Amino acid sequence: MASMKSLLAAGVAALALAPGAVFAQSLDSEVAGGDIVVTAQKRAERLLETPQSVTAISGEDLARINAMQFRDFANSVPALSFTTAGPGQTQLTLRGVTAGNDIGPTVGVYVNDVPYGSSTAFTNASSLSLDAGLFDMDRIEVLRGPQGTLYGASTMGGLIKYVTAAPQLDGVSGSAQAGVSDTRHGGISYNGGAAFNVPVVTDKVALRANGFYSRDGGFIDNLALGRKDVNRSRVYGARADLLLKPSDALSIRIGGYLQNIHRGGTAAADYTLAGDPVDGSFDQRRLLAEGFEQRFRLASGTIDYDLGPATLTSITSYQTTRVAFRQDASAVYVPLLGQFGLNFDAVAVDQARSTKKFTQELRLASNGTGTIDWLVGGFFTNENSRNGQLIVPYDASGSIAPVDLATIAIPSRYRELAVFGNLTWHITERFDVSGGLRYARNTQRFEQIGSGLLIGSQPQARSSDDVVTYLANARYRFSDKATFYVRYATGYRPGGPNYVVDDPLTGEPLAPATFKSDSLQSFEAGFKAETADRRFGIDLAGYYIDWNDIQIATAAGGVSVIANAGGAHVTGAELTLTARPSSTLTATGSFAWQHARIADDNADLGATKGDRLPNVPKYTVTMNLDYRAPATSALRPSAGATVRFVSDRSSSFDGSAGFPQYELPDYVAVDLRAGATVGPVEAQVFVRNLFDTRGQLSAATVLSILGGPAQVSMMQPRTIGLSATTRF
């Protein structure tokens, strides 16, 4: 069977890796002093003065566009792109830092100050990003550019931080929200949520809790099984936070977050590699249902103690993530296995991922009373993960065939200890410079326990890795309304142990015992300003990224291994313009340009020098226009529109053997919304994708290597809905 293993190695590796803007803000927006405050640098500061490119999306912004999940806001954020099979099965990219099917995440995801998910290369964490329920969210911060010094590993392209609403000590409050919508070519969707805030002890203890549920009706039909709207999904969960403030100097926040995702199938339709639908634009043919389930649990505690000159912060967390999903791999395995006399009607790949993760961060930050601001800290994580895969063949009767093709368990452990620091010198009241450094050491181990015709076991392998990242900024404030900055930063993904592969004739290893961390350095300059009356604003950034030792999957001796290969360059710019000609009207325009290219010929990727990096649009544009009548007007009507443009993308490299090329065309989508306040209720009607554009978000072509279709994830067709919100 050695020849069969060799023939299928690339396919097994590919299947294991496959999946699965500053928004409008009115002049009377309820933010501190009229300014947006973010924590991108692990201390509260005005967005206007943050020396890096950041998009902040407030909870009010999310409600205004009726955002329930990641897809509802993602295309409006400059330089954020993604591939997806549906909620819970999404790969994120910022500023073009991707090689297509990434070994590990290049974008970090945080819930408040807690990093989400696995850090290893053995759990496909890159394609299983958190799709958080957005009800009762305080804001989302999108940090563009490497964040390796303050946030650590796997933040090379940037970071997305979900900041949940905190308990308030000053009074009882709450909110409730409900909505319903109908999608053309699809089903009915509905959602609801409720939140309340209760001071338990006046000025000392407060509790905030919420629950949310959303059902997406889906719009993809599986013709082979005769099932409609197979990508319908449910996302539901709850969050609870207890805030204790025994004194003015001490605060303790204890939080819990649980969320489940259930999905009946993928949001992908079948297309030929030439770009034509095999059947209809929203049709697929899967011989087996492709269900998906995810369970996420998080408990965290944050302690802040004001020591006077500095504040001590401790963040402790424990999380568990369990994912199970099925992929119909019949298009590859049925013809391949048939060549060896193994005849099946269908073949599924059942996959399971689990991670148990403990983190502890301790940091001490100056309170900004002198010419020097500083921050020092330490971080520790211990992660135990498991990757399970089972290849299941079915005979003509629809029964499971009594053949063990492959049963795989890959347990792994990841531990990291890091120290970091940042120093800012205010040379004058207007000009300051800062520098930061992080040293991290990780140790890893993993093994492969396998049986069956197509796979075997591999002994336990171990590795250790030491990485240093750097950060340097210079910032000049022309006034409290205008800031210019330059920024240099580095980032990385951890290396790790590799599969052991020896030449059967010489006994020499065919692949290194470990793969290296890949790293990048980024050079950025930016300008942020707004007029004194806040009626006009600009946020401009330009950058150059140099990425080296890109981690990729390849085959050695018929076994999938991880290797480092070549580099890439990304040059880009982002521009956001804001106009508030009156207190009732706000217009924004966000523009991004990304020139992401392979630096050298790369046979393993099937790339030649100058090829575009996959899934990265060269241009994206988002324009928003919103009107809201003064608070004194009857019903306080509102209206708004959003126009989004995403340019064409390639899903792979032209010479890729494991992922044939598919060209994703550009698309334009238009959203409309209108609302009014009736008593205590804010009601809104909305239309997403007004012209029912057949936008293609991403394409998976692993099943196309033997003539199967490209699985193209489609933008939600025209959706008309109604939502209502009340607050007290």
Secondary structure, 3 states (H helix, E strand, C coil): CHHHHHHHHHHHHHHHHCCCCCCCCCCCCCCHHHCCEECCCCCCEEHHHCCCCEEEEEHHHHHHCCCCCCHHHHCCCCCEEEEEEECCEEEEEECCCCCCCCCCCCEEEEECCEECCCCCCCCCHHHCCCCCCCCCEEEEEEEECCCHHHHCCCCCCEEEEEEECCCCCCCCEEEEEEEEEEECCCCEEEEEEEEEEEEEECCCEEEEEEEEEEEECCCCEECCCCECCCCCEEEEEEEEEEEECCCCCEEEEEEEEEEEEEECCCCEEEECCCCCECCCCCEECCCCCCCEEEEEEEEEEEEEEECCCEEEEEEEEEEEEEEEEEEECHHHHHHHHHCCCCCCCEEEEEEEEEEEEEEEEEEEEECCCCCEEEEEEEEEEEEEEEEEEEEEEECCCCCECCCCCEEEEEEEEEEEEEEEEEEEEECCCCEEEEEEEEEEEEEEEEEEEEECCCCCCEEEEEEEEEEEEEEEEEEEEEECCEEEEEEEEEEEECCEECCCCECCCCCCECCCCEECCEEEEEEEEEEEEECCCCCEEEEEEEEEEEEECCEEEEEECCEEEEEECCEEEEEEEEEEEEEEEECCEEEEEEEEEEEEEECCCECCCCECCCCECCCCCCEEEEEEEEEECCCCCCCCCEEEEEEEEECCEECCCCCCCCCCCCEECCEEEEEEEEEEEECCEEEEEEEECCCCCCCEEEEECHHHCCCCCEEEEECCCCEEEEEEEEEC
